[in-house]
Amino acid sequence: MTNKDIDAKAMIASRIKEARKMAGLSQGQVAKLMNMHRPTISEIEAGNRKVSADEASRLAKILDVNIEWLMGKTPEGASDSDLRIELAARELYKMDGKDLERLLKLIFAMRSSDGKGDA
C-alpha cells in the first residue's frame, strides 16, 4: 500500500467519524442502522477496515452527507466553512418555526452587538 493510499484511507475514516459526530449519532447507533457491530464502526473510523462502495453509500445516506465528500472527492471550491454552512442549514431545517424565529433574533442581536449588523 502506498503512502497516497494510506492518506486516502485515513482521510475517509476521519470524514466518516466527523460526519457521524455532526449527525449527532453514536457508533452504536450507526452500527445498528448499518446492521453491523459497534466495533466494526470503530475499526472503520480508525482506518483499520476498508469500506465497500455499498457501505460508503449507505453511510452517506445515514449521515446525511454527500458521498463525494465522504470519499474525499470534494467538489472544487468546497471548504470546511462550506461544510459547516451545509450542516447548519440541515439543523435549521429540523427546527420548528418558533425556535427558528428565536434563533434568528439571537443571530441579529449578536451581529448588532459586534458592530456587524444593520441594527
C-alpha positions, 0 to 999 in steps of 0.5 A, a space after each residue: 500500500 502506498 503512502 497516497 493510499 494510506 492518506 486516502 484511507 485515513 482521510 475517509 475514516 476521519 470524514 466518516 467519524 466527523 460526519 457521524 459526530 455532526 449527525 449527532 449519532 453514536 457508533 452504536 447507533 450507526 452500527 445498528 442502522 448499518 446492521 453491523 457491530 459497534 466495533 466494526 464502526 470503530 475499526 472503520 473510523 480508525 482506518 483499520 477496515 476498508 469500506 465497500 462502495 455499498 457501505 460508503 453509500 449507505 453511510 452517506 445516506 445515514 449521515 446525511 452527507 454527500 458521498 463525494 465528500 465522504 470519499 474525499 472527492 470534494 467538489 472544487 471550491 468546497 471548504 470546511 466553512 462550506 461544510 459547516 454552512 451545509 450542516 447548519 442549514 440541515 439543523 435549521 431545517 429540523 427546527 420548528 418555526 418558533 425556535 427558528 424565529 428565536 434563533 434568528 433574533 439571537 443571530 441579529 442581536 449578536 451581529 448588532 452587538 459586534 458592530 456587524 449588523 444593520 441594527 
